[in-house]
Amino acid sequence: MNELNYIYIIPCIISILLSVVIITRMRLFSASGTFFRTVDDADRERGIVEIGGMAIFPILLVSLCISLGLPKWFGFDSLSSSEVERSGLRIMQVVAGAALLYIVGLKNDLHGTSSKVKLITLFCAASMFPVSKLWIVDLQGVFGIYELPYWVGMSLTVFVVMYLTETIALFDDIDGLGAGLITIMTALLMGFCIVYEFTLGSIVSSALLGVSLTYSLLKLFRKNWKKTLMGHSGSYVLGYILSYLTLSVTQQSGHRMPEGMLMVALGVTIVPMLDVLRVLRQRVREGRAMLTPDRNQMQHRFVRMGIAPSLTPVCIIVILLVFASINAYWVVMQKNLTVLFIIDAILWCLMQFGISFAISTYESKRRHRKWDMEYGRDAWEANVPVEIIKRKQQTFGTLGLPQNVILGEEIDFIPDGMNSIERNIKRLVDMTLAGIMLILMSPLFLLSYILIKLDDGGPAIYRQERLGRFGRPFYIYKFRSMRLDAEKFGPALSHSGGDDDPRLTKVGKFLRAHHLDELPQLWNVFCGDMAFIGYRPERKFFIDQIMKHDPRYSFLYQIRPGVTSYATLYNGYTDTMEKMLRRLNYDLYYLEHRSFWFDIKTLWLTFISIIFGKKF
């Protein structure tokens, strides 16, 4: 790095100083209530300020104007005459486009603007790039495309600029993700510009970094900025200048910079840009307006996963950094860009699948909040005197289940035979084995699914609510082995009709005989609702009947129910209350004496019983 490169840090310093002096005061001035979108008292009480970024454009304009003359002041002639002429034209176009967006964005923040007006303004501003002869001329080898017709390149450029600018605006929220995204991408591009000596890109990215970094830090460390929005006046300008920077470094690919700089920029923006498409698709599918606010955007989905709102920006920024690092490394090492694009797409799809699964699991648990509030902190402390709870918890910990309501006498408490470390190891082993078996047995899953469908055309998977750990309801999954009207006369035990139960379908009878109907419970084990070894979960309807005879059943809520159990081996399936109570004694024995060796022994005996066709 030569001495000129240190000059490029100065625009960042100028932007930071101006931002600290101007943005903070501008935001506080607008917080007085003068510039709220409405003068409603509700808005003032919420304290949401939508014009926290109204000073960003003037700050960037001053920083760039000063910084562009710095090389001359310090005696460095870093820009040739042709570059000065071309860069001057482009900078003027960028300033004009940013000013246009700033005016419309400010109007939107203060009084509101129609979507049509914003769309037309974005189109006009984006069209200024092709006018200054700055557009995407090729895809740099992605999918083998090295050259684009000028009309395709110009159209693609306008679309990308509009898309990226609107993405930044949509990503702006009370958590400041828009500014965080810009900070990461600008820092990355600035590094490339400095290393590969792209003077104009270094100056623009340095000034942009100073503003976005300052705004991000204000959102992060100042409590009174938590509810401040950048607004369209700030996000449109930042997104537009970021688009210019992206196009500029892309044009340098193969000349000053490595081939594939478009993928470097895409590494940071692919997550939010694809997320916008997903959100819009969801809104269209639900028949809602395209710009209707909802809780389906990425930052809201992280909150729906159960992550604290304060940690959500950190999680998303970490994800952006991972994508940015992968793409930057790939481009610097000059690897195949088509493969990189496919890797990005696969990672994004896997991330969306993981987020959706986490949301489903978390919201399913939240569904039982009323249950938890009714039955106490650990779901079993209802109607128990405080002194008994304290005494039992001192002896057995918070996972103990105190209970006393039989004729005023306390029932002897039965603790879990495993300690907390053993329980955690058991859960890890269960999850790992379930995941492996789900993959290995997927052909059998598919075959069973097809056979059930061909048998009577009904749904192949049957789900039913059972009570599990902590007494919380969950859905247990099985391959359907009975007719659709099997319980038209009310709840009935699955084996109440014996092996020749007329409710069984032809395929269902075979599945039941070989215990294949239980296979979908591997998913319950993987999700954490069940374990491989435990007690067989029951419906609340039957649990209430058991509790009338023996309330010790509630002790079982300390552990997860199982796909198989010690009681099943020695008691078989239950079809009478007498068998249910006898099974309870076996389950309570397992609860008190369970260990890894006990689980292994039970699992092995279950496997042997299935192999030799034992009915249970």
ABEGO torsion letter per residue (X at the ends): XBAAAAAAAAAAAAAAAAAAAAAAAAAAAAAAGAABABABAAAAAAGBBAAAAAAAAAAAAAAAAAAAAAAAAAGBBABBAAAAAAAAAAAAAAAAAAAAAAAAAAAAAAAEBBAAAAAAAAAAAAAAAAAAGBBBABAGGBGGBABBBAAAAAAAAAAAAAAAAAAAAAABBAAGAAAAAAAAAAAAAAAAAAAAGBAAAAAAAAAAAAAAAAAAAAAAABAAAAABBAEAAAAAAAAAAAAAAAAAAAAABGBABBBGAAAAAAAAAAAAAAAAAAAAAAAAAAGBBAABBBAABAAAAAAAAGBBAAAAAAAAAAAAAAAAAAAAAAAAAGBBAAAAAAAAAAAAAAAAAAAAAAAAAAAAAAAAAAAAAAAEAAGAABGBBAAAAAAAAAAAEAABBBBBABGGBBBBBBBBABBAAAAAAAAAAAAAAAAAAAAAAAAAAAAAAAAAAAAAGBBABBBBBBBBBGGBBBBBBBBBABBAAAAAAEBBBAAAAEAABAABBAAAAAAAAAGAAAAAAAAAAAAGABBABBBBBBBAAAAAAAAAABAAAAAAAABBBBABBAAAAAAEBBABAAAAAAAAAAAAAAAAABBAAAAAAAAAAAAAAAAAGBBX
